[in-house]
Amino acid sequence: MGVYREYRPPTGLEAVAACVWESDALVGGTQRVVPDGCVDLVWLGTQLLVVGADTKPLVWQATGESAGGIRLRPGMAGAVLGIPADEVRDQQIPLSLLWPGVADWADERATADLSTRLRLLTEAVLDRKAGPDPLVDAAVSRLSICGARVAAVADDLGVSERHLHRRVTAAVGYGPKFLARVIRLRGLLALGAGSLADRAHVVGYASQAHMAAEVRRLTGLTPVRFLKDATLTAA
């Protein structure tokens, strides 16, 4: 499995980043990543990548290199990247394509260690001076409530479903309905002991069968396997 560590976001990035993280999982093994509503800026060895919001499970193959990065909170990707977040959905692209100023970092000997690379990346994100979209921020909070419906959230926020979909998609990478599914999956993972039927009910699935189908779609695993092996990461 390798060692994975999360750290609190640096001062000034609390509203933007869920965490800074480091991992050596890909030095000699694979890693399964499932949708979490976040976009990550990742140092993978000497590559600096934007890892867009995932809509399906992704298994990263061993690279022989350690990784580290900044995980942007749901709704912050569009503002930080400077483009609609859905343009990088399900993609991994060089950050230099969006921010040309970082193109030379990987070639500088002074940035050879991961801690230095993460410091440079933190400074670059701070320089963006990005802030949350209040509407998207409110929508994410309301969609986190068990049983929340997109139509009701839009009505509560005083906008149409179409307008809410457009704003959330540009900020997160996908629309509010898919985001609600991801939030529900994370809620399932966050629960403690209990039967699968009870857990499904608590987080708002229509039935245990509904929960099983959703877990398979989003993770590629059965609920038993997913809940056994997965760790709730910061988001």
C-alpha positions as CSV (number, residue, x, y, z in Angstrom):
1,M,0.0,0.0,0.0
2,G,2.9,2.4,0.7
3,V,3.0,5.3,3.0
4,Y,0.5,8.1,2.5
5,R,0.6,11.2,4.7
6,E,-1.7,14.3,4.7
7,Y,-0.8,17.7,6.2
8,R,-2.9,20.7,7.0
9,P,-3.0,23.3,4.2
10,P,-0.4,26.1,4.5
11,T,-1.4,29.4,6.0
12,G,-3.4,31.4,3.4
13,L,-4.6,28.3,1.6
14,E,-7.1,27.0,4.2
15,A,-10.1,28.0,2.0
16,V,-8.5,26.7,-1.2
17,A,-6.8,23.4,-0.3
18,A,-8.1,20.4,1.6
19,C,-4.5,19.2,2.4
20,V,-0.9,18.8,1.2
21,W,0.0,15.2,0.8
22,E,2.9,12.9,0.2
23,S,2.9,9.2,-1.0
24,D,5.3,6.5,-1.9
25,A,2.6,4.1,-3.0
26,L,3.7,4.2,-6.7
27,V,7.4,3.5,-6.0
28,G,6.7,-0.2,-6.2
29,G,3.0,-0.8,-6.4
30,T,-0.3,0.4,-7.8
31,Q,-2.9,2.8,-6.3
32,R,-6.7,2.9,-6.9
33,V,-8.1,6.4,-6.9
34,V,-11.9,6.9,-6.7
35,P,-14.0,10.1,-7.3
36,D,-13.8,12.5,-4.4
37,G,-14.9,15.8,-5.9
38,C,-11.4,17.2,-5.8
39,V,-8.7,18.3,-8.3
40,D,-5.1,17.7,-7.3
41,L,-1.9,19.4,-8.4
42,V,0.6,16.6,-8.2
43,W,4.4,16.2,-8.4
44,L,5.0,12.7,-9.7
45,G,8.7,12.4,-9.7
46,T,9.8,15.4,-11.8
47,Q,6.4,15.7,-13.5
48,L,4.0,18.4,-12.3
49,L,0.5,17.4,-13.2
50,V,-3.1,18.6,-12.9
51,V,-5.2,15.6,-12.0
52,G,-8.7,16.5,-12.9
53,A,-11.8,15.4,-11.0
54,D,-12.5,11.7,-11.7
55,T,-15.9,10.3,-12.7
56,K,-14.7,6.7,-12.5
57,P,-12.1,4.7,-10.6
58,L,-8.5,5.0,-11.8
59,V,-5.7,2.6,-11.1
60,W,-2.3,4.3,-11.2
61,Q,0.5,1.9,-12.2
62,A,3.8,1.8,-10.5
63,T,6.2,4.5,-11.6
64,G,9.2,3.9,-9.3
65,E,8.8,7.4,-8.0
66,S,7.3,9.1,-5.0
67,A,4.5,11.7,-5.3
68,G,3.1,14.7,-3.5
69,G,0.7,17.5,-4.1
70,I,-2.0,19.9,-3.1
71,R,-5.6,18.7,-3.1
72,L,-8.0,21.5,-4.0
73,R,-11.3,21.6,-2.2
74,P,-14.4,20.8,-4.1
75,G,-15.4,23.9,-6.0
76,M,-11.9,25.6,-6.0
77,A,-10.4,24.0,-9.1
78,G,-11.9,26.4,-11.6
79,A,-10.8,29.5,-9.7
80,V,-7.2,28.2,-9.0
81,L,-6.6,26.8,-12.5
82,G,-8.1,29.7,-14.4
83,I,-10.2,27.5,-16.6
84,P,-13.5,25.7,-16.2
85,A,-12.7,22.6,-14.1
86,D,-14.6,20.3,-16.5
87,E,-11.9,20.9,-19.1
88,V,-9.5,18.7,-17.1
89,R,-12.2,16.2,-16.0
90,D,-10.8,12.6,-16.1
91,Q,-7.5,13.9,-17.3
92,Q,-3.9,14.2,-16.1
93,I,-2.1,17.0,-17.9
94,P,1.1,19.0,-17.3
95,L,0.4,22.0,-15.2
96,S,2.7,24.0,-17.5
97,L,0.1,23.9,-20.2
98,L,-2.1,26.1,-17.9
99,W,0.7,27.9,-16.0
100,P,3.7,28.4,-18.4
101,G,5.8,29.9,-15.6
102,V,6.2,26.5,-13.9
103,A,7.7,24.8,-17.0
104,D,11.3,25.0,-15.8
105,W,10.8,23.8,-12.3
106,A,11.4,20.1,-13.0
107,D,14.8,20.8,-14.6
108,E,16.2,22.9,-11.7
109,R,18.6,21.0,-9.4
110,A,17.4,23.2,-6.5
111,T,14.0,21.6,-6.7
112,A,15.2,18.0,-6.6
113,D,13.6,17.2,-3.2
114,L,9.9,16.9,-2.8
115,S,9.6,19.3,0.1
116,T,11.1,22.1,-2.1
117,R,8.8,21.2,-4.9
118,L,5.7,21.4,-2.7
119,R,6.9,24.7,-1.3
120,L,7.2,26.1,-4.8
121,L,3.8,24.7,-5.7
122,T,2.2,26.2,-2.6
123,E,3.7,29.6,-3.5
124,A,2.3,29.4,-7.0
125,V,-1.2,28.5,-5.7
126,L,-1.0,31.4,-3.2
127,D,-0.1,33.8,-6.1
128,R,-3.3,32.9,-7.9
129,K,-5.2,34.7,-5.1
130,A,-8.2,32.4,-5.8
131,G,-11.3,32.4,-3.6
132,P,-14.4,30.3,-3.4
133,D,-17.5,31.0,-5.4
134,P,-20.1,31.7,-2.7
135,L,-22.9,30.0,-4.7
136,V,-20.8,26.9,-5.3
137,D,-19.6,26.8,-1.7
138,A,-23.2,27.0,-0.5
139,A,-24.3,24.3,-2.9
140,V,-21.5,21.9,-1.8
141,S,-22.6,22.4,1.8
142,R,-26.2,21.7,1.1
143,L,-25.5,18.7,-1.1
144,S,-23.6,17.2,1.8
145,I,-26.9,16.9,3.8
146,C,-28.4,13.4,3.6
147,G,-31.3,13.3,1.2
148,A,-30.5,16.6,-0.4
149,R,-32.1,17.0,-3.9
150,V,-30.5,19.2,-6.6
151,A,-33.8,20.9,-7.4
152,A,-34.4,21.8,-3.8
153,V,-30.8,23.1,-3.4
154,A,-31.2,25.3,-6.5
155,D,-34.5,26.6,-5.3
156,D,-33.1,27.3,-1.8
157,L,-30.2,29.3,-3.4
158,G,-32.5,31.2,-5.6
159,V,-31.2,30.0,-9.0
160,S,-32.4,27.6,-11.7
161,E,-31.1,24.0,-11.9
162,R,-29.4,24.9,-15.2
163,H,-27.6,27.8,-13.7
164,L,-26.5,25.8,-10.7
165,H,-25.3,23.0,-12.9
166,R,-23.2,25.4,-15.0
167,R,-21.6,27.1,-12.0
168,V,-20.9,23.8,-10.2
169,T,-19.5,22.1,-13.3
170,A,-17.1,25.0,-14.0
171,A,-15.9,25.1,-10.4
172,V,-15.8,21.4,-9.5
173,G,-15.4,19.5,-12.8
174,Y,-18.9,17.9,-12.9
175,G,-22.4,18.8,-12.0
176,P,-24.3,18.8,-8.7
177,K,-26.0,15.5,-9.3
178,F,-22.8,13.7,-9.8
179,L,-21.2,15.6,-6.9
180,A,-24.0,14.5,-4.7
181,R,-23.2,10.9,-5.6
182,V,-19.6,11.4,-4.7
183,I,-20.4,13.0,-1.4
184,R,-22.8,10.2,-0.5
185,L,-20.0,7.6,-1.3
186,R,-17.6,9.5,1.0
187,G,-20.3,9.5,3.7
188,L,-20.6,5.7,3.4
189,L,-16.9,5.4,3.8
190,A,-16.9,7.7,6.9
191,L,-19.4,5.5,8.8
192,G,-18.3,3.2,11.5
193,A,-19.4,-0.4,12.1
194,G,-22.8,-1.6,11.0
195,S,-24.5,-3.8,8.4
196,L,-24.4,-2.8,4.8
197,A,-28.2,-2.3,4.8
198,D,-28.0,0.1,7.8
199,R,-25.1,2.1,6.3
200,A,-26.9,2.4,3.0
201,H,-30.0,3.8,4.8
202,V,-28.0,6.2,7.0
203,V,-26.3,7.9,4.0
204,G,-29.4,8.1,1.8
205,Y,-29.3,5.2,-0.6
206,A,-32.7,3.9,-1.7
207,S,-31.7,0.3,-0.7
208,Q,-28.7,-1.9,-0.2
209,A,-28.9,-3.0,-3.8
210,H,-28.8,0.7,-4.9
211,M,-25.7,1.3,-2.7
212,A,-24.0,-1.8,-4.1
213,A,-24.6,-0.7,-7.7
214,E,-23.3,2.9,-7.0
215,V,-20.2,1.7,-5.2
216,R,-19.4,-0.5,-8.2
217,R,-19.9,2.3,-10.6
218,L,-17.7,4.8,-8.7
219,T,-15.0,2.5,-7.3
220,G,-15.0,-0.7,-9.5
221,L,-15.2,-2.7,-6.3
222,T,-17.9,-4.5,-4.2
223,P,-19.0,-2.6,-1.1
224,V,-17.3,-5.1,1.2
225,R,-14.0,-4.8,-0.7
226,F,-14.2,-1.0,-0.9
227,L,-15.1,-0.5,2.8
228,K,-12.3,-2.9,3.8
229,D,-9.5,-1.4,1.9
230,A,-10.3,2.3,1.3
231,T,-9.2,5.2,3.5
232,L,-11.1,8.5,3.8
233,T,-8.8,11.2,2.5
234,A,-9.2,14.9,2.9
235,A,-11.5,16.7,0.5
